Amino acid sequence: MSHLSGLPEEQDAPRVVLERTIRLVEDELRGAPVEDVLARLLAELPDDLDVPEHNLRAAAQAIAEGRREDGSRG
């Protein structure tokens, strides 16, 4: 089990990959249109990573609005 989320390691891995990808693009795309951010997230994520569309869209919306993962403004 992962000590971070209490989930088995294989379930924790997609979350970690998504968080790293968000950090990779958020400074560059902060304030960009949601669809542009979403397209970039999809392009950067591995093809075999199963992330629900609503999670990706929520991340893209937050980046577009200039919010960070913790809710603060960047």
mmCIF file of the N, C-alpha and C atoms, coordinates in Angstrom:
data_MODEL
# 
_entry.id   MODEL 
# 
loop_
_atom_site.group_PDB 
_atom_site.id 
_atom_site.type_symbol 
_atom_site.label_atom_id 
_atom_site.label_alt_id 
_atom_site.label_comp_id 
_atom_site.label_asym_id 
_atom_site.label_entity_id 
_atom_site.label_seq_id 
_atom_site.pdbx_PDB_ins_code 
_atom_site.Cartn_x 
_atom_site.Cartn_y 
_atom_site.Cartn_z 
_atom_site.occupancy 
_atom_site.B_iso_or_equiv 
_atom_site.pdbx_formal_charge 
_atom_site.auth_seq_id 
_atom_site.auth_comp_id 
_atom_site.auth_asym_id 
_atom_site.auth_atom_id 
_atom_site.pdbx_PDB_model_num 
ATOM 1   N N  . MET A 1 1  ? 0.828   -1.195 0.000   1.00 0.00 ? 1  MET A N  1 
ATOM 2   C CA . MET A 1 1  ? 0.000   0.000  0.000   1.00 0.00 ? 1  MET A CA 1 
ATOM 3   C C  . MET A 1 1  ? 0.866   1.250  0.000   1.00 0.00 ? 1  MET A C  1 
ATOM 4   N N  . SER A 1 2  ? 0.340   2.258  -0.632  1.00 0.00 ? 2  SER A N  1 
ATOM 5   C CA . SER A 1 2  ? 1.041   3.535  -0.651  1.00 0.00 ? 2  SER A CA 1 
ATOM 6   C C  . SER A 1 2  ? 0.823   4.233  0.680   1.00 0.00 ? 2  SER A C  1 
ATOM 7   N N  . HIS A 1 3  ? 1.867   4.759  1.237   1.00 0.00 ? 3  HIS A N  1 
ATOM 8   C CA . HIS A 1 3  ? 1.729   5.480  2.501   1.00 0.00 ? 3  HIS A CA 1 
ATOM 9   C C  . HIS A 1 3  ? 1.084   6.850  2.296   1.00 0.00 ? 3  HIS A C  1 
ATOM 10  N N  . LEU A 1 4  ? 1.035   7.331  1.051   1.00 0.00 ? 4  LEU A N  1 
ATOM 11  C CA . LEU A 1 4  ? 0.494   8.669  0.794   1.00 0.00 ? 4  LEU A CA 1 
ATOM 12  C C  . LEU A 1 4  ? -1.024  8.689  0.757   1.00 0.00 ? 4  LEU A C  1 
ATOM 13  N N  . SER A 1 5  ? -1.623  7.739  0.078   1.00 0.00 ? 5  SER A N  1 
ATOM 14  C CA . SER A 1 5  ? -3.064  7.802  -0.119  1.00 0.00 ? 5  SER A CA 1 
ATOM 15  C C  . SER A 1 5  ? -3.817  6.657  0.533   1.00 0.00 ? 5  SER A C  1 
ATOM 16  N N  . GLY A 1 6  ? -3.110  5.646  1.011   1.00 0.00 ? 6  GLY A N  1 
ATOM 17  C CA . GLY A 1 6  ? -3.776  4.484  1.555   1.00 0.00 ? 6  GLY A CA 1 
ATOM 18  C C  . GLY A 1 6  ? -4.261  3.541  0.473   1.00 0.00 ? 6  GLY A C  1 
ATOM 19  N N  . LEU A 1 7  ? -3.977  3.858  -0.789  1.00 0.00 ? 7  LEU A N  1 
ATOM 20  C CA . LEU A 1 7  ? -4.369  3.016  -1.909  1.00 0.00 ? 7  LEU A CA 1 
ATOM 21  C C  . LEU A 1 7  ? -3.224  2.085  -2.266  1.00 0.00 ? 7  LEU A C  1 
ATOM 22  N N  . PRO A 1 8  ? -3.549  0.964  -2.900  1.00 0.00 ? 8  PRO A N  1 
ATOM 23  C CA . PRO A 1 8  ? -2.458  0.128  -3.407  1.00 0.00 ? 8  PRO A CA 1 
ATOM 24  C C  . PRO A 1 8  ? -1.601  0.928  -4.375  1.00 0.00 ? 8  PRO A C  1 
ATOM 25  N N  . GLU A 1 9  ? -0.320  0.599  -4.465  1.00 0.00 ? 9  GLU A N  1 
ATOM 26  C CA . GLU A 1 9  ? 0.617   1.348  -5.310  1.00 0.00 ? 9  GLU A CA 1 
ATOM 27  C C  . GLU A 1 9  ? 0.108   1.534  -6.729  1.00 0.00 ? 9  GLU A C  1 
ATOM 28  N N  . GLU A 1 10 ? -0.485  0.487  -7.331  1.00 0.00 ? 10 GLU A N  1 
ATOM 29  C CA . GLU A 1 10 ? -0.923  0.604  -8.718  1.00 0.00 ? 10 GLU A CA 1 
ATOM 30  C C  . GLU A 1 10 ? -2.063  1.608  -8.881  1.00 0.00 ? 10 GLU A C  1 
ATOM 31  N N  . GLN A 1 11 ? -2.832  1.868  -7.831  1.00 0.00 ? 11 GLN A N  1 
ATOM 32  C CA . GLN A 1 11 ? -3.888  2.873  -7.903  1.00 0.00 ? 11 GLN A CA 1 
ATOM 33  C C  . GLN A 1 11 ? -3.344  4.264  -7.596  1.00 0.00 ? 11 GLN A C  1 
ATOM 34  N N  . ASP A 1 12 ? -2.276  4.343  -6.850  1.00 0.00 ? 12 ASP A N  1 
ATOM 35  C CA . ASP A 1 12 ? -1.664  5.614  -6.496  1.00 0.00 ? 12 ASP A CA 1 
ATOM 36  C C  . ASP A 1 12 ? -0.885  6.198  -7.671  1.00 0.00 ? 12 ASP A C  1 
ATOM 37  N N  . ALA A 1 13 ? -0.308  5.359  -8.504  1.00 0.00 ? 13 ALA A N  1 
ATOM 38  C CA . ALA A 1 13 ? 0.554   5.804  -9.601  1.00 0.00 ? 13 ALA A CA 1 
ATOM 39  C C  . ALA A 1 13 ? -0.129  6.783  -10.556 1.00 0.00 ? 13 ALA A C  1 
ATOM 40  N N  . PRO A 1 14 ? -1.354  6.544  -11.038 1.00 0.00 ? 14 PRO A N  1 
ATOM 41  C CA . PRO A 1 14 ? -1.971  7.515  -11.952 1.00 0.00 ? 14 PRO A CA 1 
ATOM 42  C C  . PRO A 1 14 ? -2.116  8.905  -11.337 1.00 0.00 ? 14 PRO A C  1 
ATOM 43  N N  . ARG A 1 15 ? -2.433  8.962  -10.060 1.00 0.00 ? 15 ARG A N  1 
ATOM 44  C CA . ARG A 1 15 ? -2.571  10.253 -9.381  1.00 0.00 ? 15 ARG A CA 1 
ATOM 45  C C  . ARG A 1 15 ? -1.238  10.991 -9.364  1.00 0.00 ? 15 ARG A C  1 
ATOM 46  N N  . VAL A 1 16 ? -0.174  10.268 -9.090  1.00 0.00 ? 16 VAL A N  1 
ATOM 47  C CA . VAL A 1 16 ? 1.157   10.874 -9.047  1.00 0.00 ? 16 VAL A CA 1 
ATOM 48  C C  . VAL A 1 16 ? 1.548   11.393 -10.425 1.00 0.00 ? 16 VAL A C  1 
ATOM 49  N N  . VAL A 1 17 ? 1.303   10.606 -11.459 1.00 0.00 ? 17 VAL A N  1 
ATOM 50  C CA . VAL A 1 17 ? 1.623   11.028 -12.825 1.00 0.00 ? 17 VAL A CA 1 
ATOM 51  C C  . VAL A 1 17 ? 0.815   12.263 -13.190 1.00 0.00 ? 17 VAL A C  1 
ATOM 52  N N  . LEU A 1 18 ? -0.459  12.288 -12.846 1.00 0.00 ? 18 LEU A N  1 
ATOM 53  C CA . LEU A 1 18 ? -1.302  13.451 -13.138 1.00 0.00 ? 18 LEU A CA 1 
ATOM 54  C C  . LEU A 1 18 ? -0.792  14.690 -12.408 1.00 0.00 ? 18 LEU A C  1 
ATOM 55  N N  . GLU A 1 19 ? -0.452  14.560 -11.139 1.00 0.00 ? 19 GLU A N  1 
ATOM 56  C CA . GLU A 1 19 ? 0.056   15.706 -10.374 1.00 0.00 ? 19 GLU A CA 1 
ATOM 57  C C  . GLU A 1 19 ? 1.352   16.247 -10.963 1.00 0.00 ? 19 GLU A C  1 
ATOM 58  N N  . ARG A 1 20 ? 2.236   15.361 -11.370 1.00 0.00 ? 20 ARG A N  1 
ATOM 59  C CA . ARG A 1 20 ? 3.495   15.808 -11.988 1.00 0.00 ? 20 ARG A CA 1 
ATOM 60  C C  . ARG A 1 20 ? 3.235   16.521 -13.308 1.00 0.00 ? 20 ARG A C  1 
ATOM 61  N N  . THR A 1 21 ? 2.289   16.016 -14.078 1.00 0.00 ? 21 THR A N  1 
ATOM 62  C CA . THR A 1 21 ? 1.960   16.637 -15.362 1.00 0.00 ? 21 THR A CA 1 
ATOM 63  C C  . THR A 1 21 ? 1.340   18.006 -15.148 1.00 0.00 ? 21 THR A C  1 
ATOM 64  N N  . ILE A 1 22 ? 0.483   18.131 -14.152 1.00 0.00 ? 22 ILE A N  1 
ATOM 65  C CA . ILE A 1 22 ? -0.120  19.430 -13.833 1.00 0.00 ? 22 ILE A CA 1 
ATOM 66  C C  . ILE A 1 22 ? 0.974   20.429 -13.482 1.00 0.00 ? 22 ILE A C  1 
ATOM 67  N N  . ARG A 1 23 ? 1.902   20.035 -12.623 1.00 0.00 ? 23 ARG A N  1 
ATOM 68  C CA . ARG A 1 23 ? 2.995   20.936 -12.247 1.00 0.00 ? 23 ARG A CA 1 
ATOM 69  C C  . ARG A 1 23 ? 3.851   21.321 -13.449 1.00 0.00 ? 23 ARG A C  1 
ATOM 70  N N  . LEU A 1 24 ? 4.006   20.400 -14.387 1.00 0.00 ? 24 LEU A N  1 
ATOM 71  C CA . LEU A 1 24 ? 4.807   20.650 -15.583 1.00 0.00 ? 24 LEU A CA 1 
ATOM 72  C C  . LEU A 1 24 ? 4.211   21.766 -16.442 1.00 0.00 ? 24 LEU A C  1 
ATOM 73  N N  . VAL A 1 25 ? 2.890   21.801 -16.563 1.00 0.00 ? 25 VAL A N  1 
ATOM 74  C CA . VAL A 1 25 ? 2.255   22.737 -17.503 1.00 0.00 ? 25 VAL A CA 1 
ATOM 75  C C  . VAL A 1 25 ? 1.607   23.947 -16.846 1.00 0.00 ? 25 VAL A C  1 
ATOM 76  N N  . GLU A 1 26 ? 1.388   23.934 -15.532 1.00 0.00 ? 26 GLU A N  1 
ATOM 77  C CA . GLU A 1 26 ? 0.563   24.975 -14.927 1.00 0.00 ? 26 GLU A CA 1 
ATOM 78  C C  . GLU A 1 26 ? 1.141   26.382 -15.045 1.00 0.00 ? 26 GLU A C  1 
ATOM 79  N N  . ASP A 1 27 ? 2.429   26.562 -14.886 1.00 0.00 ? 27 ASP A N  1 
ATOM 80  C CA . ASP A 1 27 ? 2.995   27.911 -14.991 1.00 0.00 ? 27 ASP A CA 1 
ATOM 81  C C  . ASP A 1 27 ? 2.884   28.452 -16.410 1.00 0.00 ? 27 ASP A C  1 
ATOM 82  N N  . GLU A 1 28 ? 3.150   27.597 -17.374 1.00 0.00 ? 28 GLU A N  1 
ATOM 83  C CA . GLU A 1 28 ? 3.094   28.002 -18.778 1.00 0.00 ? 28 GLU A CA 1 
ATOM 84  C C  . GLU A 1 28 ? 1.667   28.309 -19.239 1.00 0.00 ? 28 GLU A C  1 
ATOM 85  N N  . LEU A 1 29 ? 0.692   27.562 -18.747 1.00 0.00 ? 29 LEU A N  1 
ATOM 86  C CA . LEU A 1 29 ? -0.672  27.660 -19.267 1.00 0.00 ? 29 LEU A CA 1 
ATOM 87  C C  . LEU A 1 29 ? -1.644  28.390 -18.349 1.00 0.00 ? 29 LEU A C  1 
ATOM 88  N N  . ARG A 1 30 ? -1.169  28.905 -17.242 1.00 0.00 ? 30 ARG A N  1 
ATOM 89  C CA . ARG A 1 30 ? -2.054  29.630 -16.329 1.00 0.00 ? 30 ARG A CA 1 
ATOM 90  C C  . ARG A 1 30 ? -2.727  30.769 -17.085 1.00 0.00 ? 30 ARG A C  1 
ATOM 91  N N  . GLY A 1 31 ? -4.044  30.816 -17.035 1.00 0.00 ? 31 GLY A N  1 
ATOM 92  C CA . GLY A 1 31 ? -4.804  31.865 -17.697 1.00 0.00 ? 31 GLY A CA 1 
ATOM 93  C C  . GLY A 1 31 ? -5.200  31.542 -19.128 1.00 0.00 ? 31 GLY A C  1 
ATOM 94  N N  . ALA A 1 32 ? -4.722  30.429 -19.660 1.00 0.00 ? 32 ALA A N  1 
ATOM 95  C CA . ALA A 1 32 ? -5.082  30.022 -21.024 1.00 0.00 ? 32 ALA A CA 1 
ATOM 96  C C  . ALA A 1 32 ? -6.511  29.470 -21.032 1.00 0.00 ? 32 ALA A C  1 
ATOM 97  N N  . PRO A 1 33 ? -7.134  29.399 -22.198 1.00 0.00 ? 33 PRO A N  1 
ATOM 98  C CA . PRO A 1 33 ? -8.474  28.800 -22.277 1.00 0.00 ? 33 PRO A CA 1 
ATOM 99  C C  . PRO A 1 33 ? -8.463  27.348 -21.783 1.00 0.00 ? 33 PRO A C  1 
ATOM 100 N N  . VAL A 1 34 ? -9.544  26.951 -21.140 1.00 0.00 ? 34 VAL A N  1 
ATOM 101 C CA . VAL A 1 34 ? -9.651  25.609 -20.561 1.00 0.00 ? 34 VAL A CA 1 
ATOM 102 C C  . VAL A 1 34 ? -9.368  24.530 -21.604 1.00 0.00 ? 34 VAL A C  1 
ATOM 103 N N  . GLU A 1 35 ? -9.925  24.686 -22.794 1.00 0.00 ? 35 GLU A N  1 
ATOM 104 C CA . GLU A 1 35 ? -9.738  23.665 -23.829 1.00 0.00 ? 35 GLU A CA 1 
ATOM 105 C C  . GLU A 1 35 ? -8.268  23.529 -24.228 1.00 0.00 ? 35 GLU A C  1 
ATOM 106 N N  . ASP A 1 36 ? -7.530  24.630 -24.238 1.00 0.00 ? 36 ASP A N  1 
ATOM 107 C CA . ASP A 1 36 ? -6.095  24.576 -24.549 1.00 0.00 ? 36 ASP A CA 1 
ATOM 108 C C  . ASP A 1 36 ? -5.331  23.833 -23.457 1.00 0.00 ? 36 ASP A C  1 
ATOM 109 N N  . VAL A 1 37 ? -5.687  24.114 -22.211 1.00 0.00 ? 37 VAL A N  1 
ATOM 110 C CA . VAL A 1 37 ? -5.029  23.441 -21.082 1.00 0.00 ? 37 VAL A CA 1 
ATOM 111 C C  . VAL A 1 37 ? -5.356  21.949 -21.115 1.00 0.00 ? 37 VAL A C  1 
ATOM 112 N N  . LEU A 1 38 ? -6.617  21.624 -21.358 1.00 0.00 ? 38 LEU A N  1 
ATOM 113 C CA . LEU A 1 38 ? -7.037  20.224 -21.414 1.00 0.00 ? 38 LEU A CA 1 
ATOM 114 C C  . LEU A 1 38 ? -6.297  19.482 -22.529 1.00 0.00 ? 38 LEU A C  1 
ATOM 115 N N  . ALA A 1 39 ? -6.191  20.108 -23.689 1.00 0.00 ? 39 ALA A N  1 
ATOM 116 C CA . ALA A 1 39 ? -5.479  19.480 -24.806 1.00 0.00 ? 39 ALA A CA 1 
ATOM 117 C C  . ALA A 1 39 ? -4.016  19.229 -24.451 1.00 0.00 ? 39 ALA A C  1 
ATOM 118 N N  . ARG A 1 40 ? -3.396  20.161 -23.775 1.00 0.00 ? 40 ARG A N  1 
ATOM 119 C CA . ARG A 1 40 ? -1.983  19.999 -23.393 1.00 0.00 ? 40 ARG A CA 1 
ATOM 120 C C  . ARG A 1 40 ? -1.822  18.896 -22.353 1.00 0.00 ? 40 ARG A C  1 
ATOM 121 N N  . LEU A 1 41 ? -2.730  18.853 -21.376 1.00 0.00 ? 41 LEU A N  1 
ATOM 122 C CA . LEU A 1 41 ? -2.666  17.776 -20.388 1.00 0.00 ? 41 LEU A CA 1 
ATOM 123 C C  . LEU A 1 41 ? -2.776  16.419 -21.076 1.00 0.00 ? 41 LEU A C  1 
ATOM 124 N N  . LEU A 1 42 ? -3.728  16.295 -21.979 1.00 0.00 ? 42 LEU A N  1 
ATOM 125 C CA . LEU A 1 42 ? -3.909  15.031 -22.694 1.00 0.00 ? 42 LEU A CA 1 
ATOM 126 C C  . LEU A 1 42 ? -2.673  14.671 -23.517 1.00 0.00 ? 42 LEU A C  1 
ATOM 127 N N  . ALA A 1 43 ? -2.039  15.665 -24.107 1.00 0.00 ? 43 ALA A N  1 
ATOM 128 C CA . ALA A 1 43 ? -0.841  15.423 -24.914 1.00 0.00 ? 43 ALA A CA 1 
ATOM 129 C C  . ALA A 1 43 ? 0.344   14.989 -24.050 1.00 0.00 ? 43 ALA A C  1 
ATOM 130 N N  . GLU A 1 44 ? 0.428   15.517 -22.837 1.00 0.00 ? 44 GLU A N  1 
ATOM 131 C CA . GLU A 1 44 ? 1.568   15.224 -21.955 1.00 0.00 ? 44 GLU A CA 1 
ATOM 132 C C  . GLU A 1 44 ? 1.413   13.911 -21.187 1.00 0.00 ? 44 GLU A C  1 
ATOM 133 N N  . LEU A 1 45 ? 0.184   13.489 -20.945 1.00 0.00 ? 45 LEU A N  1 
ATOM 134 C CA . LEU A 1 45 ? -0.041  12.269 -20.169 1.00 0.00 ? 45 LEU A CA 1 
ATOM 135 C C  . LEU A 1 45 ? 0.225   11.028 -21.016 1.00 0.00 ? 45 LEU A C  1 
ATOM 136 N N  . PRO A 1 46 ? 0.728   9.963  -20.405 1.00 0.00 ? 46 PRO A N  1 
ATOM 137 C CA . PRO A 1 46 ? 0.925   8.708  -21.144 1.00 0.00 ? 46 PRO A CA 1 
ATOM 138 C C  . PRO A 1 46 ? -0.410  8.191  -21.692 1.00 0.00 ? 46 PRO A C  1 
ATOM 139 N N  . ASP A 1 47 ? -0.370  7.609  -22.876 1.00 0.00 ? 47 ASP A N  1 
ATOM 140 C CA . ASP A 1 47 ? -1.591  7.116  -23.516 1.00 0.00 ? 47 ASP A CA 1 
ATOM 141 C C  . ASP A 1 47 ? -2.296  6.034  -22.707 1.00 0.00 ? 47 ASP A C  1 
ATOM 142 N N  . ASP A 1 48 ? -1.543  5.255  -21.961 1.00 0.00 ? 48 ASP A N  1 
ATOM 143 C CA . ASP A 1 48 ? -2.137  4.144  -21.218 1.00 0.00 ? 48 ASP A CA 1 
ATOM 144 C C  . ASP A 1 48 ? -2.605  4.535  -19.811 1.00 0.00 ? 48 ASP A C  1 
ATOM 145 N N  . LEU A 1 49 ? -2.526  5.805  -19.483 1.00 0.00 ? 49 LEU A N  1 
ATOM 146 C CA . LEU A 1 49 ? -2.954  6.264  -18.157 1.00 0.00 ? 49 LEU A CA 1 
ATOM 147 C C  . LEU A 1 49 ? -4.458  6.497  -18.164 1.00 0.00 ? 49 LEU A C  1 
ATOM 148 N N  . ASP A 1 50 ? -5.156  5.876  -17.239 1.00 0.00 ? 50 ASP A N  1 
ATOM 149 C CA . ASP A 1 50 ? -6.612  5.978  -17.174 1.00 0.00 ? 50 ASP A CA 1 
ATOM 150 C C  . ASP A 1 50 ? -7.003  7.026  -16.133 1.00 0.00 ? 50 ASP A C  1 
ATOM 151 N N  . VAL A 1 51 ? -7.247  8.246  -16.601 1.00 0.00 ? 51 VAL A N  1 
ATOM 152 C CA . VAL A 1 51 ? -7.673  9.338  -15.727 1.00 0.00 ? 51 VAL A CA 1 
ATOM 153 C C  . VAL A 1 51 ? -9.066  9.759  -16.177 1.00 0.00 ? 51 VAL A C  1 
ATOM 154 N N  . PRO A 1 52 ? -10.039 9.788  -15.272 1.00 0.00 ? 52 PRO A N  1 
ATOM 155 C CA . PRO A 1 52 ? -11.393 10.193 -15.662 1.00 0.00 ? 52 PRO A CA 1 
ATOM 156 C C  . PRO A 1 52 ? -11.413 11.598 -16.269 1.00 0.00 ? 52 PRO A C  1 
ATOM 157 N N  . GLU A 1 53 ? -12.235 11.757 -17.291 1.00 0.00 ? 53 GLU A N  1 
ATOM 158 C CA . GLU A 1 53 ? -12.357 13.037 -18.001 1.00 0.00 ? 53 GLU A CA 1 
ATOM 159 C C  . GLU A 1 53 ? -12.695 14.176 -17.046 1.00 0.00 ? 53 GLU A C  1 
ATOM 160 N N  . HIS A 1 54 ? -13.570 13.926 -16.069 1.00 0.00 ? 54 HIS A N  1 
ATOM 161 C CA . HIS A 1 54 ? -13.955 15.010 -15.157 1.00 0.00 ? 54 HIS A CA 1 
ATOM 162 C C  . HIS A 1 54 ? -12.771 15.471 -14.299 1.00 0.00 ? 54 HIS A C  1 
ATOM 163 N N  . ASN A 1 55 ? -11.852 14.567 -13.982 1.00 0.00 ? 55 ASN A N  1 
ATOM 164 C CA . ASN A 1 55 ? -10.658 14.968 -13.228 1.00 0.00 ? 55 ASN A CA 1 
ATOM 165 C C  . ASN A 1 55 ? -9.744  15.839 -14.076 1.00 0.00 ? 55 ASN A C  1 
ATOM 166 N N  . LEU A 1 56 ? -9.563  15.453 -15.334 1.00 0.00 ? 56 LEU A N  1 
ATOM 167 C CA . LEU A 1 56 ? -8.729  16.253 -16.236 1.00 0.00 ? 56 LEU A CA 1 
ATOM 168 C C  . LEU A 1 56 ? -9.343  17.629 -16.463 1.00 0.00 ? 56 LEU A C  1 
ATOM 169 N N  . ARG A 1 57 ? -10.655 17.656 -16.657 1.00 0.00 ? 57 ARG A N  1 
ATOM 170 C CA . ARG A 1 57 ? -11.329 18.933 -16.903 1.00 0.00 ? 57 ARG A CA 1 
ATOM 171 C C  . ARG A 1 57 ? -11.240 19.835 -15.668 1.00 0.00 ? 57 ARG A C  1 
ATOM 172 N N  . ALA A 1 58 ? -11.374 19.271 -14.479 1.00 0.00 ? 58 ALA A N  1 
ATOM 173 C CA . ALA A 1 58 ? -11.258 20.063 -13.248 1.00 0.00 ? 58 ALA A CA 1 
ATOM 174 C C  . ALA A 1 58 ? -9.849  20.634 -13.105 1.00 0.00 ? 58 ALA A C  1 
ATOM 175 N N  . ALA A 1 59 ? -8.850  19.836 -13.431 1.00 0.00 ? 59 ALA A N  1 
ATOM 176 C CA . ALA A 1 59 ? -7.468  20.323 -13.373 1.00 0.00 ? 59 ALA A CA 1 
ATOM 177 C C  . ALA A 1 59 ? -7.248  21.430 -14.392 1.00 0.00 ? 59 ALA A C  1 
ATOM 178 N N  . ALA A 1 60 ? -7.766  21.244 -15.598 1.00 0.00 ? 60 ALA A N  1 
ATOM 179 C CA . ALA A 1 60 ? -7.626  22.259 -16.648 1.00 0.00 ? 60 ALA A CA 1 
ATOM 180 C C  . ALA A 1 60 ? -8.325  23.553 -16.246 1.00 0.00 ? 60 ALA A C  1 
ATOM 181 N N  . GLN A 1 61 ? -9.496  23.445 -15.645 1.00 0.00 ? 61 GLN A N  1 
ATOM 182 C CA . GLN A 1 61 ? -10.245 24.625 -15.194 1.00 0.00 ? 61 GLN A CA 1 
ATOM 183 C C  . GLN A 1 61 ? -9.454  25.384 -14.131 1.00 0.00 ? 61 GLN A C  1 
ATOM 184 N N  . ALA A 1 62 ? -8.888  24.652 -13.186 1.00 0.00 ? 62 ALA A N  1 
ATOM 185 C CA . ALA A 1 62 ? -8.104  25.287 -12.119 1.00 0.00 ? 62 ALA A CA 1 
ATOM 186 C C  . ALA A 1 62 ? -6.891  26.017 -12.689 1.00 0.00 ? 62 ALA A C  1 
ATOM 187 N N  . ILE A 1 63 ? -6.196  25.382 -13.619 1.00 0.00 ? 63 ILE A N  1 
ATOM 188 C CA . ILE A 1 63 ? -5.026  26.020 -14.231 1.00 0.00 ? 63 ILE A CA 1 
ATOM 189 C C  . ILE A 1 63 ? -5.454  27.260 -14.995 1.00 0.00 ? 63 ILE A C  1 
ATOM 190 N N  . ALA A 1 64 ? -6.525  27.152 -15.760 1.00 0.00 ? 64 ALA A N  1 
ATOM 191 C CA . ALA A 1 64 ? -7.016  28.289 -16.545 1.00 0.00 ? 64 ALA A CA 1 
ATOM 192 C C  . ALA A 1 64 ? -7.396  29.464 -15.647 1.00 0.00 ? 64 ALA A C  1 
ATOM 193 N N  . GLU A 1 65 ? -7.913  29.161 -14.461 1.00 0.00 ? 65 GLU A N  1 
ATOM 194 C CA . GLU A 1 65 ? -8.311  30.205 -13.514 1.00 0.00 ? 65 GLU A CA 1 
ATOM 195 C C  . GLU A 1 65 ? -7.139  30.684 -12.658 1.00 0.00 ? 65 GLU A C  1 
ATOM 196 N N  . GLY A 1 66 ? -5.985  30.073 -12.822 1.00 0.00 ? 66 GLY A N  1 
ATOM 197 C CA . GLY A 1 66 ? -4.809  30.490 -12.073 1.00 0.00 ? 66 GLY A CA 1 
ATOM 198 C C  . GLY A 1 66 ? -4.726  29.918 -10.679 1.00 0.00 ? 66 GLY A C  1 
ATOM 199 N N  . ARG A 1 67 ? -5.490  28.858 -10.403 1.00 0.00 ? 67 ARG A N  1 
ATOM 200 C CA . ARG A 1 67 ? -5.443  28.216 -9.090  1.00 0.00 ? 67 ARG A CA 1 
ATOM 201 C C  . ARG A 1 67 ? -4.450  27.075 -9.104  1.00 0.00 ? 67 ARG A C  1 
ATOM 202 N N  . ARG A 1 68 ? -3.807  26.857 -7.971  1.00 0.00 ? 68 ARG A N  1 
ATOM 203 C CA . ARG A 1 68 ? -2.899  25.723 -7.801  1.00 0.00 ? 68 ARG A CA 1 
ATOM 204 C C  . ARG A 1 68 ? -3.666  24.572 -7.159  1.00 0.00 ? 68 ARG A C  1 
ATOM 205 N N  . GLU A 1 69 ? -3.018  23.417 -7.076  1.00 0.00 ? 69 GLU A N  1 
ATOM 206 C CA . GLU A 1 69 ? -3.652  22.231 -6.501  1.00 0.00 ? 69 GLU A CA 1 
ATOM 207 C C  . GLU A 1 69 ? -4.183  22.479 -5.092  1.00 0.00 ? 69 GLU A C  1 
ATOM 208 N N  . ASP A 1 70 ? -3.495  23.313 -4.325  1.00 0.00 ? 70 ASP A N  1 
ATOM 209 C CA . ASP A 1 70 ? -3.906  23.564 -2.944  1.00 0.00 ? 70 ASP A CA 1 
ATOM 210 C C  . ASP A 1 70 ? -4.969  24.653 -2.836  1.00 0.00 ? 70 ASP A C  1 
ATOM 211 N N  . GLY A 1 71 ? -5.429  25.168 -3.980  1.00 0.00 ? 71 GLY A N  1 
ATOM 212 C CA . GLY A 1 71 ? -6.465  26.192 -3.981  1.00 0.00 ? 71 GLY A CA 1 
ATOM 213 C C  . GLY A 1 71 ? -5.938  27.612 -3.990  1.00 0.00 ? 71 GLY A C  1 
ATOM 214 N N  . SER A 1 72 ? -4.633  27.780 -3.782  1.00 0.00 ? 72 SER A N  1 
ATOM 215 C CA . SER A 1 72 ? -4.064  29.126 -3.780  1.00 0.00 ? 72 SER A CA 1 
ATOM 216 C C  . SER A 1 72 ? -3.932  29.644 -5.205  1.00 0.00 ? 72 SER A C  1 
ATOM 217 N N  . ARG A 1 73 ? -3.791  30.932 -5.313  1.00 0.00 ? 73 ARG A N  1 
ATOM 218 C CA . ARG A 1 73 ? -3.588  31.549 -6.629  1.00 0.00 ? 73 ARG A CA 1 
ATOM 219 C C  . ARG A 1 73 ? -2.099  31.661 -6.877  1.00 0.00 ? 73 ARG A C  1 
ATOM 220 N N  . GLY A 1 74 ? -1.699  31.311 -8.100  1.00 0.00 ? 74 GLY A N  1 
ATOM 221 C CA . GLY A 1 74 ? -0.268  31.322 -8.407  1.00 0.00 ? 74 GLY A CA 1 
ATOM 222 C C  . GLY A 1 74 ? 0.181   32.508 -9.175  1.00 0.00 ? 74 GLY A C  1 
# 
